[in-house]
Amino acid sequence: MKKFFLPLLFCAFPFFAHSQDASVEQSTYGIQSGLLGLWFHNETALSSEIALRSELGFDTGFWAGSFYEKTGFLMAPVISLEPRWYYNLNKRQRKSRRTDGNSGNFLSLQTSYHPDWFVISNYEDIRIISDISIIPTWGIRRHLGDHFTYETGIGVGYRYTFAKEAGYLENESDLALNLHLRIGYRFN
């Protein structure tokens, strides 16, 4: 009887090991870069499927034209808070795909603030007008090896610009677009 149950137990063990629910990482952090910026981020688990992403980085801008003597470049600080719902972690685990480092599809509510603290630019005396944006976003994150990641997302939302602080008559609001493609390195 032992000869029958012992091999059966070893064959059934992988099924029991995969029956646990997938969960977001307790805490993960890294750096990401895209065509228009550089960002440091941390994600902290709020539940098994929801993580709070905090981000500090630089958004980049370019400009050119006949009104300017040279092509312009600037980097402005950005602070973001973004609750993310990773909705397909269990499905990815059932298909034996990676979920470590919050590798999966997500829905989020990206909230970003661009303060007028300083600007890095090839022009002198450049300022930005502070703004805040709230953008519902759909995205994916995947891993390449143990530490490298890529992430893409798209969303449309609302932006409020604090134009009075820069000398304009009134503040403005308009449509905001979040379209990003980033490559990153995860430290843990």
Protein Blocks (a to p, Z undefined) as FASTA:
>chain_A
ZZmmmmmmmmmmmmmmmmpccdddfbdcdddddfkbcdddddddfbfmbccddddddddd
ddedjkbcbdcddddddddddddddfklmmmmmnopafehhiacdddddddddddfbccd
fbehiacdddddddddddddddehjlbccddddddddddddfklnopabdcddddddddd
dddddfZZ
